[in-house]
Amino acid sequence: MVKKTYEELESENRLLHAMFDVVSDGAYAVSVDGTVLFYNKAFEKMEGTTRSQMVGKKDFDVYPGFENFQRHVVCKNPEPLRDQHMTYTSISGKKVDIVYNSYPFFQDGKLSAVISIGRDKPSINELVTMVLNSFNSKKSNRVTNGTIYTLEDIIGSSTVIRQTLKQARKMAQSQSTVMLVGETGTGKELFAQGIHNASPYKSRPFIAVNCAAIPETLMESLMMGTVKGAFSGALDTPGFFEQAENGTLFLDEINSLSISLQAKLLRLLQDKKIRRLGDNKERKISCRIISATNQDLFALAKSGLFREDLLYRLTPVIADIPPLRERLEDIPLLAREFVDRFNDELALNIKIISQDLMQLFLYYRWPGNVRELEHIIESAMSLAENTETILSREHLPRMLKKRLMSDQTKSGSSDSEAGANKSLAELLRQYEKETIENALILKNGNVSQCAIQLGITRQNLHYHLRRHGIKAVLYKAQSVGDATDSPVP
């Protein structure tokens, strides 16, 4: 083995010194007799000194008053010394608060030096603050008020969803009680969280209660709270209203509350006071109420299943969340969002949603709305291979494929039956629309090729598309992660 030349060793030494000078931690080395061998720029900054003041000097000269140098401890027991804290005054008169690790250095089997790596506590605090700020700014799902979503997380470009979001932002700025009305799976809790996070209450708690999931026998104690001794095993526990103090209480499926609980809720909303079970004193409450229902509360009130006086207390402001079948333009956006999510969760690489599968999505009525779309995509992707890049209808389980295709069959039958009652003009208009849609399907949404197929000009086809309210973009095979389609801002 050829020994290194002096020049090579000198070059290597300069490289090592340069490396230690660019790191943010202070690096310091001292021989067993106390001679300072190395002292990097980070330590200069930390202690307010210069290398020339330190290197070659004895540690007891440059750190006067020290009684227990780390080299003493390591020399006595040559083992690493970790996570040590020390406060001292440097030779420049600067107070230093440091956390360090010290390591023995052996040469030819003999302890020859002690190396210490440290960082002052102010820089540690800055690092922690920076990491926390970065963490908190990433996304709304890291909000610490009990929520996951903001209104910005609600995906859609359709006119109806944009209008609903606009209304929700206005509702958020008031203190009014809000009723969210929408079918199952439309995202009522997303809107509730979004309204809370766009409101003056956003720094306060968001407490969500599913009224249908809690037995009536427990609901009152959970809503009102309890005091110790109220019943066997009872503790001092605040109820939902107290937990949501100065924040938002979200009562989901409010239509599931029994008439007796409705009466107690009404009294509570009127008095703005609460008395825990077993307590003899009343407590003032102050929180915003957002409730949600998937049924017509006015119809329930008319039939005696919901208190009319409570209904008016809960509905000064009403937000109607549109079903998915009324926002078809959003289906490709939502589908791509779910594919992206399950790509990560299932370690897949799906890049395209095939045109045949997208057509099934567009013709289906979606009784389960956005939640049903999410579950169907998850089910299809769970059957995809990790080498596949296209998600097609062949990935659908047989039961789901039959369910999605049933709407197309029903639609065809009902159209035939209704045809006998339509005028010639209406039948011609329907036939024209279906012919254009079929051409778009064949040409994968390409307007120019579709016009050639139909034997008309591109401008004429655009006229017919506007006339029938057809959007060619919905008939394209959908690429996952298309940057042109993004969540509504």
RARA-V812577 format. One record per residue. N is the residue number from 1. RES is the residue in one letter. SS is DSSP state (2 for helix, 1 for strand, 0 for the rest). PSI is psi in radians with two decimals (999 if undefined). Layout:
BEGIN
[[N | RES | SS | PSI] [N | RES | SS | PSI]]
END
This chain:
BEGIN
[[1 | M | 0 | 2.23] [2 | V | 0 | 2.26] [3 | K | 0 | 2.61] [4 | K | 0 | 2.53] [5 | T | 0 | 2.92] [6 | Y | 2 | -0.72] [7 | E | 2 | -0.69] [8 | E | 2 | -0.73] [9 | L | 2 | -0.69] [10 | E | 2 | -0.72] [11 | S | 2 | -0.73] [12 | E | 2 | -0.67] [13 | N | 2 | -0.73] [14 | R | 2 | -0.68] [15 | L | 2 | -0.78] [16 | L | 2 | -0.71] [17 | H | 2 | -0.72] [18 | A | 2 | -0.70] [19 | M | 2 | -0.81] [20 | F | 2 | -0.42] [21 | D | 2 | -0.32] [22 | V | 2 | -0.17] [23 | V | 0 | 2.68] [24 | S | 0 | -0.31] [25 | D | 0 | 2.56] [26 | G | 1 | 2.33] [27 | A | 1 | 2.31] [28 | Y | 1 | 2.35] [29 | A | 1 | 2.43] [30 | V | 1 | 2.47] [31 | S | 1 | 2.93] [32 | V | 0 | -0.36] [33 | D | 0 | 0.03] [34 | G | 0 | 0.07] [35 | T | 1 | 2.24] [36 | V | 1 | 2.09] [37 | L | 1 | -0.57] [38 | F | 1 | 2.52] [39 | Y | 1 | 1.93] [40 | N | 0 | 3.09] [41 | K | 2 | -0.60] [42 | A | 2 | -0.65] [43 | F | 2 | -0.60] [44 | E | 2 | -0.82] [45 | K | 2 | -0.71] [46 | M | 2 | -0.71] [47 | E | 2 | -0.10] [48 | G | 0 | 0.56] [49 | T | 0 | -3.06] [50 | T | 0 | 2.78] [51 | R | 2 | -0.67] [52 | S | 2 | -0.46] [53 | Q | 2 | -0.31] [54 | M | 2 | -0.89] [55 | V | 0 | 2.30] [56 | G | 0 | -0.21] [57 | K | 0 | 2.83] [58 | K | 1 | 2.48] [59 | D | 2 | -0.57] [60 | F | 2 | -0.23] [61 | D | 2 | -0.68] [62 | V | 2 | -0.24] [63 | Y | 0 | 1.18] [64 | P | 0 | 2.53] [65 | G | 0 | -0.12] [66 | F | 0 | 2.40] [67 | E | 0 | -0.44] [68 | N | 0 | 1.36] [69 | F | 0 | 2.62] [70 | Q | 2 | -0.48] [71 | R | 2 | -0.53] [72 | H | 2 | -0.78] [73 | V | 2 | -0.79] [74 | V | 2 | -0.64] [75 | C | 2 | -0.61] [76 | K | 2 | -0.67] [77 | N | 0 | 1.61] [78 | P | 0 | 1.19] [79 | E | 0 | 2.69] [80 | P | 0 | 2.47] [81 | L | 1 | 1.92] [82 | R | 1 | 2.62] [83 | D | 1 | 0.88] [84 | Q | 1 | 2.50] [85 | H | 1 | 2.40] [86 | M | 1 | 2.40] [87 | T | 1 | 2.26] [88 | Y | 1 | 3.02] [89 | T | 1 | 2.20] [90 | S | 0 | 3.06] [91 | I | 0 | -0.38] [92 | S | 0 | -0.09] [93 | G | 0 | 0.09] [94 | K | 0 | 2.36] [95 | K | 1 | 2.28] [96 | V | 1 | 2.29] [97 | D | 1 | 1.92] [98 | I | 1 | 2.60] [99 | V | 1 | 2.22] [100 | Y | 1 | 2.83] [101 | N | 1 | 2.45] [102 | S | 1 | 2.50] [103 | Y | 1 | 2.41] [104 | P | 1 | 2.52] [105 | F | 1 | 2.14] [106 | F | 1 | 2.47] [107 | Q | 1 | 2.13] [108 | D | 0 | 0.66] [109 | G | 0 | 0.11] [110 | K | 1 | 2.39] [111 | L | 1 | 2.14] [112 | S | 1 | -0.34] [113 | A | 1 | 2.92] [114 | V | 1 | 2.24] [115 | I | 1 | 2.31] [116 | S | 1 | 2.34] [117 | I | 1 | 2.18] [118 | G | 1 | 2.89] [119 | R | 1 | 2.41] [120 | D | 1 | 2.63] [121 | K | 2 | -0.63] [122 | P | 2 | -0.70] [123 | S | 2 | -0.54] [124 | I | 2 | -0.76] [125 | N | 2 | -0.70] [126 | E | 2 | -0.73] [127 | L | 2 | -0.79] [128 | V | 2 | -0.76] [129 | T | 2 | -0.75] [130 | M | 2 | -0.75] [131 | V | 2 | -0.76] [132 | L | 2 | -0.72] [133 | N | 2 | -0.71] [134 | S | 2 | -0.74] [135 | F | 2 | -0.76] [136 | N | 2 | -0.40] [137 | S | 2 | -0.07] [138 | K | 2 | -0.95] [139 | K | 0 | 2.86] [140 | S | 2 | -0.33] [141 | N | 2 | 0.11] [142 | R | 2 | 0.23] [143 | V | 0 | 2.45] [144 | T | 0 | 0.28] [145 | N | 0 | 0.20] [146 | G | 0 | 0.08] [147 | T | 0 | 2.92] [148 | I | 0 | -0.59] [149 | Y | 0 | 2.71] [150 | T | 0 | 3.02] [151 | L | 2 | -0.48] [152 | E | 2 | -0.31] [153 | D | 2 | -0.14] [154 | I | 0 | 2.12] [155 | I | 0 | 2.37] [156 | G | 0 | 2.57] [157 | S | 0 | -0.01] [158 | S | 0 | 2.70] [159 | T | 2 | -0.72] [160 | V | 2 | -0.67] [161 | I | 2 | -0.59] [162 | R | 2 | -0.74] [163 | Q | 2 | -0.70] [164 | T | 2 | -0.72] [165 | L | 2 | -0.67] [166 | K | 2 | -0.76] [167 | Q | 2 | -0.71] [168 | A | 2 | -0.69] [169 | R | 2 | -0.63] [170 | K | 2 | -0.71] [171 | M | 2 | -0.63] [172 | A | 2 | -0.54] [173 | Q | 0 | -0.25] [174 | S | 0 | 3.01] [175 | Q | 0 | 0.13] [176 | S | 0 | 2.62] [177 | T | 0 | 2.40] [178 | V | 1 | 2.40] [179 | M | 1 | 2.14] [180 | L | 1 | 2.15] [181 | V | 1 | 2.21] [182 | G | 0 | 2.73] [183 | E | 0 | 2.89] [184 | T | 0 | 2.30] [185 | G | 0 | 0.13] [186 | T | 0 | -0.19] [187 | G | 0 | 0.65] [188 | K | 2 | -0.69] [189 | E | 2 | -0.56] [190 | L | 2 | -0.79] [191 | F | 2 | -0.68] [192 | A | 2 | -0.81] [193 | Q | 2 | -0.71] [194 | G | 2 | -0.74] [195 | I | 2 | -0.74] [196 | H | 2 | -0.80] [197 | N | 2 | -0.20] [198 | A | 0 | 0.08] [199 | S | 0 | 2.96] [200 | P | 0 | -0.20] [201 | Y | 0 | 0.04] [202 | K | 0 | -0.44] [203 | S | 0 | -0.08] [204 | R | 0 | 3.01] [205 | P | 0 | 2.60] [206 | F | 1 | 1.99] [207 | I | 1 | 2.07] [208 | A | 1 | 2.29] [209 | V | 1 | 2.15] [210 | N | 1 | 1.83] [211 | C | 0 | -0.41] [212 | A | 0 | -0.30] [213 | A | 0 | -0.18] [214 | I | 0 | 2.20] [215 | P | 0 | 2.54] [216 | E | 2 | -0.61] [217 | T | 2 | -0.42] [218 | L | 2 | -0.41] [219 | M | 2 | -0.75] [220 | E | 2 | -0.79] [221 | S | 2 | -0.62] [222 | L | 2 | -0.61] [223 | M | 2 | -0.76] [224 | M | 2 | -0.54] [225 | G | 1 | 2.98] [226 | T | 1 | 2.83] [227 | V | 0 | 2.75] [228 | K | 0 | 2.26] [229 | G | 0 | -0.03] [230 | A | 0 | -0.61] [231 | F | 0 | 3.02] [232 | S | 0 | 2.11] [233 | G | 0 | -0.02] [234 | A | 0 | 2.48] [235 | L | 0 | 2.97] [236 | D | 0 | 1.80] [237 | T | 1 | 2.16] [238 | P | 1 | 2.53] [239 | G | 0 | -3.12] [240 | F | 2 | -0.70] [241 | F | 2 | -0.69] [242 | E | 2 | -0.66] [243 | Q | 2 | -0.52] [244 | A | 0 | 0.32] [245 | E | 0 | 2.19] [246 | N | 0 | 0.26] [247 | G | 0 | -2.45] [248 | T | 1 | 2.33] [249 | L | 1 | 2.07] [250 | F | 1 | 2.00] [251 | L | 1 | 1.68] [252 | D | 1 | 2.59] [253 | E | 0 | 0.87] [254 | I | 2 | -0.44] [255 | N | 2 | -0.25] [256 | S | 2 | -0.18] [257 | L | 0 | 2.43] [258 | S | 0 | 2.81] [259 | I | 2 | -0.70] [260 | S | 2 | -0.70] [261 | L | 2 | -0.55] [262 | Q | 2 | -0.69] [263 | A | 2 | -0.73] [264 | K | 2 | -0.65] [265 | L | 2 | -0.71] [266 | L | 2 | -0.81] [267 | R | 2 | -0.70] [268 | L | 2 | -0.75] [269 | L | 2 | -0.55] [270 | Q | 2 | -0.80] [271 | D | 2 | -0.39] [272 | K | 0 | 0.61] [273 | K | 1 | 2.70] [274 | I | 1 | 2.56] [275 | R | 0 | 2.03] [276 | R | 0 | 2.63] [277 | L | 1 | 2.23] [278 | G | 0 | -0.02] [279 | D | 0 | 2.73] [280 | N | 0 | 0.15] [281 | K | 0 | 2.65] [282 | E | 0 | 2.61] [283 | R | 1 | 2.36] [284 | K | 1 | 2.51] [285 | I | 0 | 2.60] [286 | S | 0 | 1.72] [287 | C | 0 | 2.72] [288 | R | 1 | 2.46] [289 | I | 1 | 2.16] [290 | I | 1 | 2.16] [291 | S | 1 | 2.89] [292 | A | 1 | 2.60] [293 | T | 1 | 2.59] [294 | N | 0 | 0.22] [295 | Q | 0 | 2.86] [296 | D | 0 | 1.78] [297 | L | 2 | -0.51] [298 | F | 2 | -0.66] [299 | A | 2 | -0.68] [300 | L | 2 | -0.68] [301 | A | 2 | -0.67] [302 | K | 2 | -0.58] [303 | S | 0 | 0.04] [304 | G | 0 | 0.17] [305 | L | 0 | -0.14] [306 | F | 0 | 2.36] [307 | R | 0 | 2.22] [308 | E | 2 | -0.66] [309 | D | 2 | -0.64] [310 | L | 2 | -0.68] [311 | L | 2 | -0.79] [312 | Y | 2 | -0.48] [313 | R | 2 | -0.57] [314 | L | 2 | -0.16] [315 | T | 0 | 0.66] [316 | P | 0 | -0.51] [317 | V | 1 | 2.23] [318 | I | 1 | 2.29] [319 | A | 1 | 2.18] [320 | D | 1 | 1.95] [321 | I | 0 | 2.07] [322 | P | 0 | 2.52] [323 | P | 0 | 2.82] [324 | L | 2 | -0.57] [325 | R | 2 | -0.27] [326 | E | 2 | 0.06] [327 | R | 0 | 0.99] [328 | L | 0 | -0.56] [329 | E | 2 | -0.41] [330 | D | 2 | -0.21] [331 | I | 2 | -0.82] [332 | P | 2 | -0.70] [333 | L | 2 | -0.84] [334 | L | 2 | -0.71] [335 | A | 2 | -0.76] [336 | R | 2 | -0.66] [337 | E | 2 | -0.77] [338 | F | 2 | -0.66] [339 | V | 2 | -0.76] [340 | D | 2 | -0.79] [341 | R | 2 | -0.81] [342 | F | 2 | -0.36] [343 | N | 2 | -0.78] [344 | D | 2 | -0.79] [345 | E | 2 | -0.61] [346 | L | 2 | 0.11] [347 | A | 0 | 0.83] [348 | L | 0 | 3.07] [349 | N | 0 | 0.79] [350 | I | 0 | 2.17] [351 | K | 0 | -0.42] [352 | I | 1 | 2.39] [353 | I | 1 | 2.06] [354 | S | 0 | 2.70] [355 | Q | 2 | -0.63] [356 | D | 2 | -0.64] [357 | L | 2 | -0.72] [358 | M | 2 | -0.61] [359 | Q | 2 | -0.67] [360 | L | 2 | -0.76] [361 | F | 2 | -0.71] [362 | L | 2 | -0.50] [363 | Y | 2 | -0.33] [364 | Y | 0 | 2.63] [365 | R | 0 | -0.28] [366 | W | 0 | 1.15] [367 | P | 0 | -0.46] [368 | G | 0 | 0.03] [369 | N | 2 | -2.53] [370 | V | 2 | -0.65] [371 | R | 2 | -0.67] [372 | E | 2 | -0.71] [373 | L | 2 | -0.77] [374 | E | 2 | -0.80] [375 | H | 2 | -0.63] [376 | I | 2 | -0.73] [377 | I | 2 | -0.70] [378 | E | 2 | -0.73] [379 | S | 2 | -0.75] [380 | A | 2 | -0.74] [381 | M | 2 | -0.44] [382 | S | 0 | -0.28] [383 | L | 0 | -0.03] [384 | A | 0 | 2.59] [385 | E | 0 | 2.66] [386 | N | 0 | -0.11] [387 | T | 0 | -0.17] [388 | E | 0 | 2.56] [389 | T | 0 | -0.15] [390 | I | 1 | 2.24] [391 | L | 1 | 2.13] [392 | S | 0 | 3.08] [393 | R | 2 | -0.32] [394 | E | 2 | -0.30] [395 | H | 2 | -0.20] [396 | L | 0 | 2.37] [397 | P | 0 | 2.63] [398 | R | 2 | -0.73] [399 | M | 2 | -0.74] [400 | L | 2 | -0.65] [401 | K | 2 | -0.74] [402 | K | 2 | -0.68] [403 | R | 2 | -0.79] [404 | L | 2 | -0.65] [405 | M | 2 | -0.29] [406 | S | 2 | -0.59] [407 | D | 2 | -0.63] [408 | Q | 2 | -0.71] [409 | T | 2 | -0.80] [410 | K | 2 | -0.70] [411 | S | 2 | -0.74] [412 | G | 2 | -0.72] [413 | S | 2 | -0.79] [414 | S | 2 | -0.60] [415 | D | 2 | -0.68] [416 | S | 2 | -0.73] [417 | E | 2 | -0.64] [418 | A | 2 | -0.30] [419 | G | 2 | -0.59] [420 | A | 0 | -0.40] [421 | N | 0 | 0.11] [422 | K | 0 | 2.65] [423 | S | 0 | 2.90] [424 | L | 2 | -0.71] [425 | A | 2 | -0.73] [426 | E | 2 | -0.70] [427 | L | 2 | -0.70] [428 | L | 2 | -0.71] [429 | R | 2 | -0.76] [430 | Q | 2 | -0.74] [431 | Y | 2 | -0.71] [432 | E | 2 | -0.79] [433 | K | 2 | -0.80] [434 | E | 2 | -0.64] [435 | T | 2 | -0.77] [436 | I | 2 | -0.77] [437 | E | 2 | -0.73] [438 | N | 2 | -0.68] [439 | A | 2 | -0.69] [440 | L | 2 | -0.66] [441 | I | 2 | -0.80] [442 | L | 2 | -0.64] [443 | K | 0 | 0.27] [444 | N | 0 | 0.65] [445 | G | 0 | 0.10] [446 | N | 0 | 1.96] [447 | V | 2 | -0.72] [448 | S | 2 | -0.83] [449 | Q | 2 | -0.59] [450 | C | 2 | -0.70] [451 | A | 2 | -0.72] [452 | I | 2 | -0.77] [453 | Q | 2 | -0.70] [454 | L | 2 | -0.17] [455 | G | 0 | 0.53] [456 | I | 0 | 2.94] [457 | T | 0 | 2.81] [458 | R | 2 | -0.69] [459 | Q | 2 | -0.71] [460 | N | 2 | -0.69] [461 | L | 2 | -0.72] [462 | H | 2 | -0.66] [463 | Y | 2 | -0.81] [464 | H | 2 | -0.58] [465 | L | 2 | -0.78] [466 | R | 2 | -0.70] [467 | R | 2 | -0.69] [468 | H | 2 | -0.02] [469 | G | 0 | 0.57] [470 | I | 0 | 2.34] [471 | K | 0 | 1.95] [472 | A | 2 | -0.55] [473 | V | 2 | -0.45] [474 | L | 2 | -0.22] [475 | Y | 2 | 0.21] [476 | K | 0 | 2.62] [477 | A | 0 | 2.31] [478 | Q | 1 | 2.11] [479 | S | 1 | 2.35] [480 | V | 0 | 2.38] [481 | G | 0 | 0.38] [482 | D | 0 | 2.11] [483 | A | 0 | -0.27] [484 | T | 0 | -0.33] [485 | D | 0 | 2.11] [486 | S | 0 | 2.88] [487 | P | 0 | 2.63] [488 | V | 0 | 2.29] [489 | P | 0 | 999]]
END
